[in-house]
Amino acid sequence: MTYAWQAFSILFITRVSSVTTGFLGTRRLGQRSSVSMRLQKRKVSSYLRETSALQDSLEDGHKTAYYGQLAVGTPPQMFDVVFDTGSGNLIIPGSECDSAACRSHKQFAVTASTSGRIVNCNGTDINKGEDPDKVTISFGTGEISGNCMMDKICIGSACANGALISSTYESAHPFNKFKFDGVLGLGRDILARGKQFSIMARLIEANQLYSPLFSVFLSASDDEVSEITFGDIKREHMGSDLFWVNVSGTSGYWEVKLDDISLNGKPQSLCQNCKVAVDTGTSALAGPSDIISSLRDRVAVKQDCSNYNTLPSIGFVIGGRILNLAPKDYVRRDEAYCRVAFMDLNIPPPKGPIFVFGIPFLTKYFTVYDHENSKVGFAVAKHSGQIPESLISLHTL
């Protein structure tokens, strides 16, 4: 699951947008296709991650989550899941789970599926006379245990046989608060329990996708439709050219090298060997505490918001371009109180130190995840009623 503090987010729903989940369409070339799925946006007020390292920082304020639908089994059983680039496995409640958290959600019945079977949690078949193994995942405030299954998994019209975790126990807190059923991990293969658990690997192997990638567009308002597209890049969501950056490291996260941080386009020499992970499963903007502390001092946001209109843009130098965030993107403003929304995140080597860019960044920038070539593509997102900012090259300053 995501980082040292992973899990799928999200409890205490406070408001539901008018957008509903659904299948948006397919572009087909022979057997291969691209599939776009509508994502539903919900406001939330707390997080869950695999340890409590960020729990105190994330308890307050309102967050946002996006999720959509997929189908498991034959005939298909539908589930609402968070599409999470920071984890690697599909986890949904199982029919054998008697926990209140499971009973409050849709539950997967493998016995009702003609294509499903229980497997070991390394993806191998169960030897005759042996019991299947189980997996237990501990979170900061809860725990899930489950069986591992192999079955047909479909995202829209793109289908493949793959492995998943069907929970047999879910702790009451916080899982019975979730309004979605589970999480679909879209991290690189190494984050999955095995290649059978990686939905991208399975779809590509089954020759289901027009291209071996997926792209994410998150809405800036309720007037837009958020979507994730498997197998294609929807250029109508791009307000600039797309540029590519190689994934660095072997962690399995979609992480890229972060060369520096700028203020109003001026590099600050704050980063040495920095890296950043792009994570659709969190609303957080987070980074190493020493760098975040220095950044807070240099930005100098006044608590009474009196200098809000003169605050600088914070830019992240990636692949020779500066990806800017405006004050509205990085300042938490509650009535007459302002503070920098970046949170401290201290993950030790080899997985850290690392920045995490969640939904505020992903709303500003359209992103593409190339599974086959281990690259992440970035472009300024094109939002309804807004003029896209120019993408600044560091070499032109």
C-alpha positions as CSV (number, residue, x, y, z in Angstrom):
1,M,0.0,0.0,0.0
2,T,1.0,3.6,-0.3
3,Y,4.4,4.6,1.3
4,A,5.1,3.8,5.0
5,W,1.8,5.4,5.9
6,Q,-0.4,4.0,3.1
7,A,-4.0,3.0,2.8
8,F,-6.9,4.1,1.0
9,S,-8.2,7.4,2.3
10,I,-11.2,8.6,3.6
11,L,-13.9,8.9,6.1
12,F,-16.5,11.2,7.5
13,I,-18.3,12.3,4.4
14,T,-19.5,15.9,4.6
15,R,-20.9,16.7,1.1
16,V,-21.5,14.8,-2.1
17,S,-21.2,16.5,-5.5
18,S,-23.8,16.2,-8.2
19,V,-21.5,14.2,-10.4
20,T,-22.3,10.4,-10.5
21,T,-20.0,7.5,-11.3
22,G,-20.3,5.8,-14.7
23,F,-18.7,4.5,-17.9
24,L,-18.0,7.4,-20.2
25,G,-17.0,5.6,-23.4
26,T,-14.6,3.4,-25.4
27,R,-12.4,3.9,-28.4
28,R,-11.6,0.6,-30.0
29,L,-9.0,-0.7,-32.4
30,G,-9.5,-4.4,-33.0
31,Q,-9.5,-6.1,-29.7
32,R,-7.6,-3.2,-28.0
33,S,-9.5,-0.2,-26.7
34,S,-9.3,2.9,-24.5
35,V,-11.8,3.2,-21.7
36,S,-12.8,6.4,-19.8
37,M,-14.5,6.2,-16.4
38,R,-16.3,9.0,-14.6
39,L,-14.9,9.7,-11.2
40,Q,-17.2,10.9,-8.4
41,K,-15.9,13.6,-6.1
42,R,-16.6,13.7,-2.4
43,K,-15.6,16.0,0.4
44,V,-14.1,14.3,3.4
45,S,-12.6,15.4,6.7
46,S,-10.1,12.8,7.6
47,Y,-7.6,10.3,6.3
48,L,-6.4,6.8,6.8
49,R,-2.9,5.6,6.1
50,E,-1.1,2.4,6.9
51,T,0.6,3.9,9.9
52,S,-0.2,7.0,12.0
53,A,2.8,9.0,10.8
54,L,0.6,11.6,9.1
55,Q,-2.5,11.0,11.2
56,D,-2.2,14.0,13.5
57,S,-1.4,16.3,10.6
58,L,-4.4,15.1,8.6
59,E,-7.1,15.1,11.2
60,D,-8.3,18.6,10.6
61,G,-9.7,20.4,7.6
62,H,-11.6,19.2,4.6
63,K,-10.2,16.9,2.0
64,T,-11.4,15.5,-1.3
65,A,-11.6,12.0,-2.8
66,Y,-12.4,10.7,-6.2
67,Y,-13.7,7.2,-7.0
68,G,-15.4,5.2,-9.7
69,Q,-16.8,1.8,-10.6
70,L,-15.4,-1.5,-11.7
71,A,-16.8,-5.0,-12.1
72,V,-15.6,-8.3,-10.7
73,G,-16.7,-11.8,-11.6
74,T,-19.1,-13.5,-14.0
75,P,-21.8,-12.3,-14.0
76,P,-20.3,-8.9,-13.0
77,Q,-20.6,-7.6,-9.4
78,M,-20.1,-3.8,-9.3
79,F,-18.0,-2.0,-6.7
80,D,-17.1,1.7,-6.1
81,V,-13.3,2.0,-5.6
82,V,-10.7,4.7,-5.2
83,F,-8.3,4.6,-8.2
84,D,-5.1,4.9,-6.2
85,T,-1.7,5.4,-7.9
86,G,0.0,4.9,-4.5
87,S,-0.9,1.3,-3.9
88,G,-0.8,-1.9,-5.9
89,N,-3.7,-4.2,-5.2
90,L,-7.5,-4.4,-5.6
91,I,-9.2,-4.7,-2.1
92,I,-13.0,-5.2,-1.8
93,P,-15.2,-6.6,1.0
94,G,-15.9,-10.3,0.8
95,S,-19.2,-12.1,1.3
96,E,-17.6,-14.2,4.1
97,C,-17.0,-11.0,6.1
98,D,-19.4,-10.5,9.0
99,S,-17.9,-7.2,10.2
100,A,-20.2,-4.3,10.3
101,A,-17.9,-2.4,8.0
102,C,-18.3,-5.1,5.4
103,R,-22.0,-5.4,5.8
104,S,-22.4,-1.7,5.1
105,H,-20.8,-2.1,1.7
106,K,-21.2,-4.3,-1.4
107,Q,-19.6,-7.6,-0.8
108,F,-17.9,-9.9,-3.3
109,A,-19.4,-13.4,-3.5
110,V,-16.8,-15.6,-5.3
111,T,-19.3,-18.5,-5.1
112,A,-21.7,-16.5,-7.3
113,S,-19.0,-16.1,-10.0
114,T,-18.4,-18.8,-12.6
115,S,-15.0,-17.4,-13.3
116,G,-13.7,-17.0,-9.7
117,R,-11.5,-19.1,-7.5
118,I,-9.5,-18.7,-4.2
119,V,-5.7,-18.6,-4.7
120,N,-2.7,-18.2,-2.4
121,C,-1.7,-14.6,-1.7
122,N,1.4,-14.9,-4.0
123,G,-1.0,-15.6,-6.8
124,T,-0.3,-19.3,-7.0
125,D,-2.9,-22.1,-7.0
126,I,-3.7,-23.9,-3.8
127,N,-2.2,-27.4,-3.5
128,K,-4.7,-30.2,-2.9
129,G,-5.3,-30.8,0.8
130,E,-3.9,-27.4,1.8
131,D,-5.8,-24.4,3.1
132,P,-5.3,-21.0,1.3
133,D,-3.2,-18.5,3.0
134,K,-4.6,-15.1,4.1
135,V,-3.2,-11.5,4.1
136,T,-3.6,-9.0,7.0
137,I,-3.0,-5.3,6.4
138,S,-2.6,-3.0,9.4
139,F,-3.5,0.7,9.2
140,G,-3.0,3.6,11.5
141,T,-6.4,3.2,13.1
142,G,-7.7,-0.2,11.8
143,E,-7.0,-3.5,10.1
144,I,-8.2,-5.7,7.3
145,S,-7.7,-9.4,6.8
146,G,-8.7,-11.3,3.7
147,N,-8.5,-14.1,1.2
148,C,-6.9,-13.8,-2.2
149,M,-9.0,-14.5,-5.3
150,M,-8.5,-14.8,-9.0
151,D,-11.4,-13.6,-11.2
152,K,-12.4,-11.5,-14.1
153,I,-11.9,-7.8,-13.4
154,C,-13.4,-5.2,-15.8
155,I,-13.0,-1.4,-16.0
156,G,-15.7,-0.5,-18.4
157,S,-15.2,-2.8,-21.5
158,A,-11.6,-3.6,-20.7
159,C,-11.4,-6.9,-18.9
160,A,-8.7,-9.3,-17.7
161,N,-8.3,-12.2,-15.2
162,G,-6.5,-10.9,-12.2
163,A,-5.9,-11.4,-8.5
164,L,-7.6,-9.4,-5.7
165,I,-8.0,-9.3,-2.0
166,S,-11.5,-10.1,-0.7
167,S,-11.7,-9.1,3.0
168,T,-13.0,-11.5,5.6
169,Y,-12.5,-9.0,8.5
170,E,-12.6,-5.2,8.6
171,S,-12.3,-3.2,11.8
172,A,-15.4,-1.0,12.6
173,H,-13.3,2.1,12.7
174,P,-12.8,3.6,10.3
175,F,-14.0,1.3,7.5
176,N,-17.7,1.4,8.2
177,K,-17.6,5.2,7.5
178,F,-16.4,4.8,3.9
179,K,-19.0,5.6,1.2
180,F,-17.0,3.6,-1.3
181,D,-16.3,-0.1,-1.2
182,G,-12.6,-0.5,-1.7
183,V,-9.4,0.6,-3.5
184,L,-7.9,-0.3,-6.8
185,G,-4.1,0.0,-6.7
186,L,-2.6,1.5,-9.8
187,G,1.0,1.8,-8.6
188,R,3.8,0.1,-10.5
189,D,4.0,-3.7,-10.5
190,I,6.4,-3.9,-7.6
191,L,3.7,-2.4,-5.2
192,A,1.4,-5.3,-6.0
193,R,1.6,-8.6,-4.1
194,G,2.5,-10.2,-7.5
195,K,2.1,-9.4,-11.1
196,Q,-1.3,-11.2,-11.0
197,F,-2.5,-8.4,-8.7
198,S,-1.5,-5.5,-11.0
199,I,-4.5,-4.6,-13.0
200,M,-2.4,-2.7,-15.6
201,A,-0.1,-5.7,-16.1
202,R,-3.1,-8.0,-16.6
203,L,-5.0,-5.6,-19.0
204,I,-1.8,-5.1,-21.1
205,E,-1.0,-8.9,-21.1
206,A,-4.6,-9.5,-22.3
207,N,-4.1,-7.0,-25.2
208,Q,-7.0,-4.9,-23.9
209,L,-5.5,-1.5,-24.1
210,Y,-4.9,0.7,-27.1
211,S,-1.7,2.0,-25.3
212,P,-0.1,0.6,-22.1
213,L,-0.9,3.7,-20.0
214,F,-3.6,5.6,-18.2
215,S,-4.3,9.3,-17.7
216,V,-6.1,11.3,-15.0
217,F,-8.1,14.5,-15.2
218,L,-9.5,15.9,-12.0
219,S,-12.2,18.6,-12.1
220,A,-11.8,22.1,-10.7
221,S,-15.5,22.6,-10.1
222,D,-18.8,20.6,-10.1
223,D,-19.4,21.8,-13.6
224,E,-16.7,19.5,-15.0
225,V,-16.5,15.7,-15.2
226,S,-13.5,14.1,-13.6
227,E,-12.2,11.0,-15.4
228,I,-9.6,8.3,-15.6
229,T,-8.8,6.9,-19.0
230,F,-7.1,3.6,-19.6
231,G,-5.2,3.1,-22.8
232,D,-5.2,6.6,-24.2
233,I,-4.3,10.3,-23.6
234,K,-7.4,12.6,-23.8
235,R,-5.7,15.7,-25.2
236,E,-8.9,17.8,-24.8
237,H,-8.0,17.9,-21.1
238,M,-4.5,19.4,-21.9
239,G,-3.9,23.2,-21.7
240,S,-0.2,22.8,-22.7
241,D,2.1,20.3,-24.4
242,L,2.7,17.1,-22.5
243,F,6.2,16.4,-21.3
244,W,7.6,13.1,-20.0
245,V,9.8,12.3,-17.0
246,N,11.4,9.0,-16.2
247,V,10.3,7.2,-13.1
248,S,13.2,7.1,-10.6
249,G,13.9,4.5,-7.9
250,T,12.6,1.0,-7.4
251,S,9.9,1.7,-4.7
252,G,7.0,1.1,-7.0
253,Y,5.6,4.6,-6.6
254,W,5.1,6.8,-9.5
255,E,8.0,9.0,-8.4
256,V,10.2,11.3,-10.4
257,K,13.2,13.5,-9.7
258,L,12.5,16.9,-8.2
259,D,15.3,19.2,-9.2
260,D,14.4,22.2,-7.1
261,I,11.7,24.5,-5.7
262,S,11.1,28.0,-7.0
263,L,9.3,31.1,-5.7
264,N,7.8,33.3,-8.5
265,G,10.0,31.4,-11.0
266,K,13.3,31.9,-9.0
267,P,15.0,28.6,-8.0
268,Q,15.7,28.4,-4.2
269,S,18.3,25.7,-4.1
270,L,16.2,23.8,-1.5
271,C,16.5,20.3,-3.0
272,Q,19.4,17.9,-3.3
273,N,18.4,14.4,-4.5
274,C,14.7,15.2,-4.0
275,K,12.0,13.1,-5.4
276,V,8.2,13.3,-5.6
277,A,5.5,10.7,-5.8
278,V,2.3,11.5,-7.7
279,D,-0.6,10.0,-5.6
280,T,-4.3,10.0,-6.7
281,G,-5.3,8.4,-3.4
282,T,-4.6,11.4,-1.2
283,S,-5.4,15.1,-0.9
284,A,-2.1,15.8,0.8
285,L,0.8,18.0,-0.3
286,A,3.6,16.8,1.8
287,G,7.4,16.7,2.0
288,P,10.4,16.4,4.2
289,S,10.1,18.5,7.3
290,D,13.3,20.4,7.0
291,I,12.5,21.5,3.4
292,I,8.9,22.3,4.3
293,S,10.0,24.4,7.3
294,S,12.3,26.4,5.1
295,L,9.6,26.8,2.5
296,R,7.1,28.1,5.1
297,D,9.7,30.6,6.3
298,R,10.4,31.9,2.7
299,V,6.7,32.1,1.7
300,A,5.8,33.8,5.1
301,V,2.0,33.4,5.0
302,K,0.5,35.6,7.6
303,Q,-2.1,33.9,9.8
304,D,-4.6,36.8,9.4
305,C,-4.4,36.4,5.5
306,S,-3.3,40.0,5.2
307,N,-0.6,39.2,2.6
308,Y,-2.6,36.5,0.7
309,N,-2.9,38.6,-2.5
310,T,0.8,39.1,-2.7
311,L,2.0,35.6,-1.9
312,P,4.3,34.0,-4.5
313,S,3.7,31.0,-6.7
314,I,5.5,27.9,-5.5
315,G,7.1,26.0,-8.4
316,F,8.4,22.5,-8.6
317,V,11.2,22.0,-11.1
318,I,10.6,18.7,-12.8
319,G,12.1,17.7,-16.1
320,G,13.4,21.2,-16.8
321,R,9.9,22.8,-16.4
322,I,8.5,24.7,-13.5
323,L,5.1,23.3,-12.3
324,N,3.6,26.2,-10.4
325,L,1.0,26.2,-7.6
326,A,-0.8,29.4,-6.9
327,P,-1.7,30.5,-3.3
328,K,-5.2,29.1,-3.7
329,D,-3.5,25.7,-4.4
330,Y,-1.1,25.7,-1.4
331,V,-2.7,27.9,1.2
332,R,-5.5,26.6,3.5
333,R,-7.8,29.6,4.1
334,D,-10.5,29.3,6.7
335,E,-12.4,32.5,7.0
336,A,-9.8,34.9,8.3
337,Y,-7.1,32.3,9.0
338,C,-4.4,31.2,6.6
339,R,-1.6,28.7,6.7
340,V,0.6,26.8,4.2
341,A,-1.2,23.5,3.4
342,F,2.1,21.5,3.0
343,M,2.5,18.8,5.6
344,D,5.6,17.3,7.1
345,L,6.4,13.8,5.9
346,N,9.7,12.1,7.0
347,I,10.1,8.8,5.3
348,P,13.6,7.3,5.8
349,P,15.8,5.9,3.0
350,P,15.6,4.0,0.8
351,K,11.9,5.0,0.2
352,G,12.5,8.5,1.4
353,P,13.0,11.3,1.8
354,I,10.1,12.0,-0.6
355,F,7.5,14.6,-1.5
356,V,3.9,13.5,-2.1
357,F,1.7,15.4,-4.6
358,G,-2.0,14.6,-4.2
359,I,-5.2,16.1,-5.4
360,P,-4.4,19.9,-5.3
361,F,-1.5,19.2,-7.6
362,L,-3.4,16.7,-9.8
363,T,-6.3,19.2,-10.2
364,K,-3.8,21.8,-11.6
365,Y,-1.9,19.3,-13.8
366,F,-3.2,16.5,-16.1
367,T,-1.0,13.4,-15.6
368,V,-0.3,10.3,-17.6
369,Y,1.2,7.1,-16.3
370,D,3.1,5.0,-18.8
371,H,3.2,1.5,-17.4
372,E,5.3,0.0,-20.1
373,N,8.1,2.6,-20.2
374,S,8.0,3.7,-16.6
375,K,7.4,7.4,-17.3
376,V,5.0,10.1,-16.0
377,G,3.6,12.7,-18.3
378,F,2.7,16.2,-17.2
379,A,0.6,18.9,-18.8
380,V,-1.3,22.0,-17.5
381,A,-4.9,20.8,-17.1
382,K,-7.5,22.6,-19.2
383,H,-10.5,23.6,-17.1
384,S,-13.8,25.0,-18.1
385,G,-14.0,28.7,-17.9
386,Q,-10.3,29.1,-17.1
387,I,-7.3,30.2,-19.3
388,P,-4.6,27.6,-18.8
389,E,-1.3,28.9,-17.5
390,S,1.8,28.7,-19.7
391,L,4.2,25.9,-18.9
392,I,7.5,27.5,-18.0
393,S,10.8,26.1,-19.0
394,L,13.6,26.6,-16.5
395,H,16.0,27.2,-19.4
396,T,14.0,30.3,-20.6
397,L,14.3,32.2,-17.3
